[in-house]
Amino acid sequence: MQTKPYSGLRIVDFTTTLAGPHCTRMLADLGAEVIKVEAPEGDMLRYRLPLRDGASTIFGHLNAGKKSVVVDLKTEEGRETARRLALSADILVENYRPGVMQKFGLDYGKLSQANPRLIYCSISGFGQSGPMATFAAYAPVIHAASGYDLTHLSYQGDREKPDYCGIYIADVIAGTYAFGAIGVALHMRGTTGKGQLIDVSMLESMLSLLPNEMQQAQFNVERPSRPLFGPVETKDGYVMLAVGSEKSFHAIAHGMNRPEILTDPRFKKYLERRTNWSKFMEIVEDWSRDFTSEECLEKFTEMGVPASAYKTMKEVLQDPQLAHRGALAEVEDGAGTFLALNPPFHMSGADVSVGRRVATLGEHNHEIARELGDQAPDAAKVSTEAEPQ
């Protein structure tokens, strides 16, 4: 029987929207008891599309397997309940703007005095200190502030206007780093017996996605004549092709029956090939336009050259590779079921799957109140807005 590796750990979750809930859902996936502390109106994602009979599947995706309690931090009674709940925890995760938890008397300095073993993880836009620490931030703001947006734009030819943002990369990457750092802190606590404060910056998390560009910016490296990776035209569309190694360069030259390019001085060595990348890809596309996308992919696979079709999300959800891996699991909420992603890693000796149920707002009020000796509050829904991180 596989076990849940974080079984027996209690996490008190003061997070909202995406970055923090992404982190704490993975902790729940690994078996931790995650108690999600919500305001009377609930996490704002409870009211975001897709909605079915009032139940949001994006909320469910990020919060499956957690318990929900309502605590009104605007009241003294609520703050005291939150403090006692936090002191019962192994780990506390929050993603309020810096200073908010201190205002509530729930900062690491106060809580760690009473619970020295507490691991306290704060996720914020710019980090807990510095001239921008208290600035409001959502993922799209961090994408712009980190250089990511303009770096991405620099690969798009002559376009001048940055892209619109619909994919919240900064939230997911920051939540993932928080999850990893918590594992490190747990290991250290096993040796020292003490917890610690973890300070995760979304800005710095985004920079970790740009190692090539960070180094190139310091030394003014000239870009190739065409971006190295991008769509390759076929008879009926495009495929993504990645000629990223000497092995794949030799393979595609032989696969196209063009061995002469291996000795062409424009392409023979990597640096020359990089400078003349546009010319090299013209040769590739002269060949690929004679075949459909499906035929190209079959030929690239035979060559051993990395390539893929461009897929819609609906197509990805039907991908036989994901089905084989058990990557998707059916989760239940108040309106039925939907598919959610399991953690993208498997472990031979542990169960790391998503929880199969989403708690209703305040569902565990009475359970936690009995433990703390408190009166359980009502879960009244009064608002759908929340402050940025």
C-alpha positions as CSV (number, residue, x, y, z in Angstrom):
1,M,0.0,0.0,0.0
2,Q,1.4,3.4,-1.0
3,T,1.2,6.1,1.7
4,K,0.7,9.8,1.5
5,P,4.1,11.2,2.4
6,Y,2.9,14.3,4.2
7,S,0.2,12.5,6.2
8,G,0.0,13.8,9.8
9,L,1.1,17.3,8.9
10,R,-1.3,20.2,9.4
11,I,-1.2,23.2,7.1
12,V,-3.2,26.3,7.8
13,D,-3.8,28.0,4.5
14,F,-4.3,31.8,4.5
15,T,-4.1,32.0,0.7
16,T,-6.4,33.2,-2.0
17,T,-6.6,33.2,-5.8
18,L,-3.9,31.1,-7.4
19,A,-0.2,31.2,-6.2
20,G,-0.8,30.1,-2.6
21,P,-3.7,27.7,-3.4
22,H,-1.5,26.0,-6.0
23,C,1.2,25.4,-3.4
24,T,-1.2,24.2,-0.7
25,R,-3.1,21.9,-3.0
26,M,0.1,20.1,-3.8
27,L,0.6,19.8,0.0
28,A,-2.9,18.3,0.3
29,D,-2.1,16.0,-2.6
30,L,0.8,14.6,-0.6
31,G,-1.5,13.9,2.3
32,A,-1.3,16.9,4.6
33,E,-4.4,18.2,6.4
34,V,-4.8,21.6,4.7
35,I,-7.3,23.9,6.5
36,K,-8.2,26.7,4.2
37,V,-9.1,29.8,6.1
38,E,-11.7,31.9,4.2
39,A,-13.3,35.2,4.8
40,P,-17.1,35.1,5.2
41,E,-17.5,35.8,1.5
42,G,-15.0,33.0,0.6
43,D,-12.1,32.9,-1.8
44,M,-12.8,35.1,-4.8
45,L,-12.2,32.1,-7.1
46,R,-15.3,30.5,-5.8
47,Y,-17.2,32.9,-8.1
48,R,-15.0,32.6,-11.2
49,L,-15.9,30.7,-14.4
50,P,-16.4,27.9,-15.2
51,L,-19.5,27.9,-12.9
52,R,-22.0,25.0,-12.7
53,D,-24.8,25.5,-10.2
54,G,-22.7,28.0,-8.3
55,A,-19.6,25.7,-8.1
56,S,-16.4,27.0,-9.7
57,T,-14.2,24.3,-11.2
58,I,-11.1,26.6,-11.2
59,F,-11.6,27.0,-7.5
60,G,-12.1,23.2,-7.2
61,H,-9.0,22.5,-9.3
62,L,-6.8,24.6,-6.9
63,N,-8.5,23.6,-3.6
64,A,-9.5,19.9,-3.9
65,G,-8.7,17.9,-0.9
66,K,-8.7,20.8,1.6
67,K,-10.9,21.6,4.5
68,S,-12.7,25.0,4.6
69,V,-13.3,27.1,7.7
70,V,-14.7,30.7,7.7
71,V,-12.8,33.1,9.9
72,D,-13.5,36.9,9.9
73,L,-10.1,38.4,10.5
74,K,-11.7,41.9,10.8
75,T,-13.0,40.9,14.2
76,E,-11.0,40.4,17.4
77,E,-12.7,37.0,17.9
78,G,-11.8,35.9,14.4
79,R,-8.2,36.9,14.8
80,E,-7.9,35.0,18.1
81,T,-9.4,31.9,16.5
82,A,-7.0,32.3,13.6
83,R,-4.1,32.6,16.0
84,R,-5.0,29.5,17.9
85,L,-5.5,27.6,14.6
86,A,-2.1,28.8,13.4
87,L,-0.4,27.7,16.6
88,S,-1.8,24.1,16.0
89,A,-0.1,24.0,12.6
90,D,3.1,22.5,11.3
91,I,3.1,24.9,8.4
92,L,1.3,28.2,7.6
93,V,1.1,29.5,4.1
94,E,-0.1,33.0,3.2
95,N,-0.1,35.2,0.1
96,Y,-1.4,38.5,1.4
97,R,0.4,41.7,0.6
98,P,3.3,42.2,3.0
99,G,2.2,43.8,6.3
100,V,-1.4,42.4,6.3
101,M,-0.7,39.4,8.4
102,Q,1.2,41.6,10.9
103,K,-1.8,43.9,11.1
104,F,-3.8,40.8,12.1
105,G,-1.2,39.8,14.7
106,L,-0.5,36.6,12.7
107,D,3.0,37.4,11.5
108,Y,5.9,35.0,11.8
109,G,7.6,36.9,14.6
110,K,4.6,36.6,16.9
111,L,3.5,33.1,16.0
112,S,7.0,31.6,16.1
113,Q,7.5,32.7,19.7
114,A,4.6,30.5,20.8
115,N,5.3,27.7,18.2
116,P,9.1,27.5,17.4
117,R,8.5,24.5,15.1
118,L,6.2,26.5,12.8
119,I,7.2,26.7,9.2
120,Y,5.8,30.0,7.9
121,C,5.7,30.5,4.1
122,S,4.9,34.0,2.6
123,I,4.3,34.4,-1.1
124,S,4.1,37.9,-2.5
125,G,4.6,39.8,-5.7
126,F,8.0,41.4,-4.9
127,G,9.1,39.7,-1.6
128,Q,8.7,40.7,2.0
129,S,11.3,43.5,1.9
130,G,12.6,46.2,-0.4
131,P,11.3,49.4,-2.0
132,M,8.5,47.5,-3.9
133,A,7.5,45.0,-1.2
134,T,4.1,46.6,-0.5
135,F,3.2,47.2,-4.1
136,A,0.0,45.4,-5.3
137,A,0.7,42.6,-7.7
138,Y,-1.1,40.1,-9.8
139,A,0.7,37.7,-12.2
140,P,0.3,39.8,-15.3
141,V,2.0,42.8,-13.5
142,I,4.9,40.5,-12.5
143,H,5.2,39.2,-16.1
144,A,5.8,42.8,-17.2
145,A,8.0,43.8,-14.2
146,S,10.3,40.7,-14.6
147,G,11.2,41.4,-18.2
148,Y,9.3,38.3,-19.3
149,D,6.8,40.1,-21.5
150,L,9.3,42.1,-23.5
151,T,11.7,39.2,-23.7
152,H,8.9,37.1,-25.2
153,L,8.0,39.9,-27.6
154,S,11.6,40.1,-28.8
155,Y,11.2,36.6,-30.3
156,Q,8.1,37.7,-32.3
157,G,9.7,39.5,-35.3
158,D,8.7,43.1,-35.9
159,R,5.8,43.2,-33.4
160,E,5.9,46.1,-31.0
161,K,2.9,45.7,-28.7
162,P,3.3,43.2,-25.8
163,D,0.9,40.3,-25.7
164,Y,-2.3,40.2,-23.6
165,C,-2.0,37.9,-20.6
166,G,-4.4,35.0,-20.0
167,I,-2.0,32.5,-18.5
168,Y,-0.8,33.2,-15.0
169,I,2.7,31.8,-15.1
170,A,4.0,33.8,-12.2
171,D,1.4,32.4,-9.9
172,V,2.1,28.8,-10.8
173,I,5.9,29.1,-10.7
174,A,5.9,31.0,-7.3
175,G,3.5,28.4,-5.8
176,T,5.7,25.6,-7.0
177,Y,8.8,27.2,-5.5
178,A,6.9,27.7,-2.2
179,F,6.0,24.0,-2.3
180,G,9.7,23.0,-2.8
181,A,11.0,25.4,-0.1
182,I,8.5,24.0,2.4
183,G,9.9,20.5,1.8
184,V,13.4,21.8,2.5
185,A,12.3,23.5,5.7
186,L,10.6,20.3,6.8
187,H,13.9,18.4,6.3
188,M,15.8,21.1,8.2
189,R,13.3,21.0,11.1
190,G,13.9,17.2,11.3
191,T,17.5,18.1,12.2
192,T,17.2,21.3,14.2
193,G,13.7,20.9,15.7
194,K,12.9,24.5,14.6
195,G,10.8,26.0,11.9
196,Q,11.6,29.1,9.8
197,L,10.3,31.9,7.6
198,I,10.1,31.3,3.9
199,D,9.9,34.4,1.7
200,V,8.9,33.6,-1.9
201,S,9.0,36.4,-4.5
202,M,6.9,36.1,-7.7
203,L,9.3,38.5,-9.4
204,E,12.3,36.4,-8.6
205,S,10.4,33.2,-9.5
206,M,9.7,34.6,-13.0
207,L,13.4,35.5,-13.5
208,S,14.2,31.9,-13.0
209,L,12.5,31.2,-16.3
210,L,14.9,33.4,-18.2
211,P,18.4,32.1,-17.6
212,N,19.5,32.4,-21.2
213,E,18.2,35.9,-21.5
214,M,19.6,37.0,-18.2
215,Q,23.1,36.0,-19.3
216,Q,22.7,37.4,-22.8
217,A,21.6,40.8,-21.4
218,Q,24.8,41.1,-19.4
219,F,27.1,40.4,-22.4
220,N,25.1,41.8,-25.4
221,V,24.9,38.4,-27.2
222,E,23.6,38.9,-30.7
223,R,20.4,37.1,-31.4
224,P,20.2,34.6,-34.4
225,S,18.7,35.7,-37.6
226,R,15.5,33.8,-36.8
227,P,14.4,32.5,-33.4
228,L,15.8,29.0,-32.9
229,F,12.4,27.4,-31.9
230,G,9.1,28.2,-33.5
231,P,6.5,27.1,-36.0
232,V,7.7,25.3,-39.2
233,E,5.3,25.5,-42.1
234,T,3.8,22.4,-43.7
235,K,1.4,21.7,-46.5
236,D,-1.6,22.3,-44.3
237,G,-0.4,24.2,-41.2
238,Y,2.5,24.3,-38.8
239,V,4.4,22.0,-36.5
240,M,6.9,22.8,-33.7
241,L,10.4,21.6,-34.5
242,A,13.4,21.7,-32.1
243,V,16.7,21.1,-33.7
244,G,18.5,21.7,-30.4
245,S,21.6,19.5,-30.6
246,E,24.3,18.3,-33.0
247,K,22.6,14.9,-33.0
248,S,19.3,16.3,-34.2
249,F,21.0,18.5,-36.7
250,H,22.7,15.5,-38.3
251,A,19.5,13.5,-38.1
252,I,17.4,16.1,-39.9
253,A,20.0,16.6,-42.6
254,H,20.1,12.9,-43.4
255,G,16.3,12.6,-43.0
256,M,15.7,15.3,-45.6
257,N,18.3,13.7,-47.8
258,R,20.4,16.9,-47.7
259,P,23.8,15.6,-46.3
260,E,25.6,18.5,-47.9
261,I,24.4,20.9,-45.3
262,L,26.6,19.1,-42.7
263,T,29.7,20.5,-44.5
264,D,28.2,23.8,-45.6
265,P,30.4,26.5,-43.8
266,R,27.2,28.4,-42.9
267,F,25.9,25.5,-40.8
268,K,28.7,23.1,-40.0
269,K,29.5,24.6,-36.6
270,Y,27.0,25.7,-34.1
271,L,27.9,29.4,-33.9
272,E,27.9,29.7,-37.7
273,R,24.6,27.8,-37.9
274,R,23.1,30.1,-35.2
275,T,24.1,33.2,-37.2
276,N,22.6,31.7,-40.4
277,W,19.6,30.1,-38.7
278,S,17.1,31.7,-41.1
279,K,18.9,30.2,-44.1
280,F,19.0,26.8,-42.4
281,M,15.2,26.9,-41.6
282,E,14.4,28.0,-45.2
283,I,16.0,24.7,-46.3
284,V,13.9,22.8,-43.8
285,E,10.7,24.5,-44.8
286,D,11.3,24.0,-48.5
287,W,11.3,20.3,-47.6
288,S,8.4,20.4,-45.0
289,R,5.9,22.2,-47.3
290,D,5.7,19.1,-49.4
291,F,4.1,17.2,-46.5
292,T,1.1,17.5,-44.3
293,S,1.7,18.3,-40.6
294,E,0.8,14.7,-39.7
295,E,3.3,13.4,-42.3
296,C,6.0,15.8,-41.1
297,L,5.6,14.6,-37.5
298,E,5.8,10.9,-38.6
299,K,9.1,11.7,-40.5
300,F,10.6,13.8,-37.6
301,T,9.7,10.9,-35.2
302,E,11.5,8.5,-37.5
303,M,14.5,10.8,-37.6
304,G,14.5,11.1,-33.8
305,V,14.1,14.9,-34.0
306,P,11.9,16.5,-31.3
307,A,8.7,17.8,-32.9
308,S,5.0,18.2,-32.0
309,A,1.7,19.3,-33.4
310,Y,0.1,22.4,-32.0
311,K,-2.8,21.2,-29.9
312,T,-5.8,22.8,-28.4
313,M,-6.5,22.2,-24.7
314,K,-9.5,20.1,-25.6
315,E,-7.2,17.9,-27.6
316,V,-4.7,17.7,-24.8
317,L,-7.3,16.5,-22.4
318,Q,-7.8,13.5,-24.7
319,D,-4.1,12.8,-25.1
320,P,-3.4,9.0,-24.8
321,Q,0.0,9.8,-23.1
322,L,-1.8,11.6,-20.3
323,A,-4.3,8.8,-20.0
324,H,-1.6,6.3,-19.7
325,R,0.1,8.3,-17.0
326,G,-3.1,8.8,-15.1
327,A,-2.4,12.5,-15.2
328,L,-6.0,13.6,-14.8
329,A,-8.4,12.6,-12.0
330,E,-12.1,13.1,-11.5
331,V,-12.9,15.5,-8.7
332,E,-16.4,16.0,-7.1
333,D,-17.9,19.3,-6.0
334,G,-21.4,20.5,-5.3
335,A,-22.4,20.5,-8.9
336,G,-21.0,17.2,-10.1
337,T,-17.6,16.2,-11.3
338,F,-14.7,17.6,-13.4
339,L,-11.2,16.7,-14.3
340,A,-8.2,18.1,-12.4
341,L,-4.5,17.6,-12.8
342,N,-2.6,15.2,-10.5
343,P,0.9,16.4,-9.4
344,P,3.2,16.1,-12.5
345,F,5.5,13.7,-10.7
346,H,5.1,10.1,-9.7
347,M,6.8,8.4,-6.7
348,S,7.4,4.7,-6.5
349,G,6.7,4.5,-2.7
350,A,4.1,7.2,-2.2
351,D,0.6,8.3,-3.3
352,V,0.7,11.8,-4.7
353,S,-2.7,12.1,-6.2
354,V,-5.2,15.0,-6.0
355,G,-8.0,14.9,-3.4
356,R,-11.3,13.7,-4.9
357,R,-13.6,16.3,-3.3
358,V,-13.9,20.1,-3.0
359,A,-15.2,21.4,0.4
360,T,-18.1,23.9,0.4
361,L,-17.5,27.2,2.1
362,G,-17.2,26.7,5.8
363,E,-17.9,23.0,5.6
364,H,-15.5,22.2,8.4
365,N,-16.4,25.1,10.8
366,H,-17.9,22.8,13.4
367,E,-15.1,20.2,13.3
368,I,-12.4,22.8,13.8
369,A,-14.5,24.8,16.3
370,R,-14.9,21.7,18.5
371,E,-11.2,21.2,18.4
372,L,-10.5,24.8,19.4
373,G,-13.5,25.1,21.8
374,D,-15.0,27.9,19.8
375,Q,-18.4,28.7,18.4
376,A,-18.6,27.9,14.7
377,P,-19.3,31.0,12.5
378,D,-21.8,31.1,9.7
379,A,-20.5,30.9,6.1
380,A,-22.2,34.0,4.7
381,K,-21.4,34.9,1.1
382,V,-21.3,38.7,0.9
383,S,-18.6,39.7,-1.7
384,T,-16.6,38.3,-4.6
385,E,-13.6,40.6,-4.5
386,A,-10.2,40.3,-2.9
387,E,-7.0,42.3,-2.7
388,P,-4.0,41.5,-4.9
389,Q,-0.9,39.9,-3.4
